[in-house]
C-alpha cells in the first residue's frame, strides 16, 4: 500500500487555514456591545450568555479543526516513517545481488 501524501497534506493545509479563520470570527462582539449598553436588563444577561456560548463553541470548533489538521500531518509523517522502515527491512532480508523485482518473484 502506498500513501500519496500530497492530497493529505493539502487537506491538512485547508483545515489549518479554516481553523485560523474560525479563530478570527468575532460573533460575540455585537452581543458584548448589547450587554454593555443595557446594564441590569434581562436582554443584557441573555446577550452575555449567548456571547459566552458563541465564544466557547467557535473556539472549540477552531481547536477541533486545528487538531484535525495536525493529525493529518502527523499521519503522513508516521506512515512515511513506517514505509521507510519496511523498505529497509526488505532490503536487509533480500539476498545480495537480487533486484527487488527478482527477489519478489521467487
N, C-alpha and C positions, 0 to 999 in steps of 0.2 A: 504494500500500500504506500502510495506516495502522496504527501501533502503538497498542495500548491499554496505556498504561504502568501502570495500576493493578494488574493481576494480576502483572506482572513485578516491580513494586516490593513487592507483598505477598509474593511468593515470596522476594525478597531479604531482607525483614524476618524471615521464618520461618527462613531459612538463617542469618542473623546471630544470632538467638536460639539456634538449635541449636549454633552454634559456641561461643557463650558457655556454654551448658550443658555441652558436651563439655569445655571448658577447666576447668570446675569439678569434673569427675569425678575422684575420687581413688582409682582402683582399686588403685594401688600401695601405699597406706598400710598395709593389713594385712600385705602382703608385706615391707615395710620393717621392720615390727614383728617379724615372724618372723625375719628376717635378724638383727636386733639381739638377739633373745632366744637365738639359737643360734650364738654365735660359733665359728668353726672347723669347723662341721659342713658336710656336703655339702648338707643342706637349706638352710642359710644361703646358700650360694653359688647354689643353684637359685632360691631366693626372690628374692635380689638381682638375678639375671639376668632373671627374669620381671618383677620390678618395673620394672627399667630398660626392658625391651621395651614394657610397657604404657604407661609414661610417654611413650616415643618415639612409639608408634603412635597413642595417643589424642591427644597433642599435634599430631601430623602431620595426623590426621583433622580436628581442630578448625581447624587452619590452612587446610586444603584447603576446608572448608566456608565459612570466613570469606572466602577469596579468591573463591569462587564467588558469595557474596552481593555482594561488591564488584563483580565482573564484571557481574552483573545490573544493579546501579545504574548502572554506567558505560555499559552498552549502551543503557539507556533515555536517558541523558543524550546520548550520541553520536547516537543515532537522532533524537532531538528536534532537535539542532543541524543535522543534515543535512536533515531535513524543513523546518526554518525557512529554511535556505539555499536549498533548491529552490523554496520558496514565493516568496522574494524574487526569485530569478532569473526565475520565471514572471511575476511582477508587472512586472518591468522589461521583459520581452520582449512583454508584452501591449500591443496598440495602445491608446492613451488613449481613455477613454470606453466601452470594452467591458467587460462583466462577465465573470467567469471562465466562466460558462455560455456566454455568447455567443462568447467567444474560443475555447472548447473545441469548439464545434460548427462552426467554419468550416473 
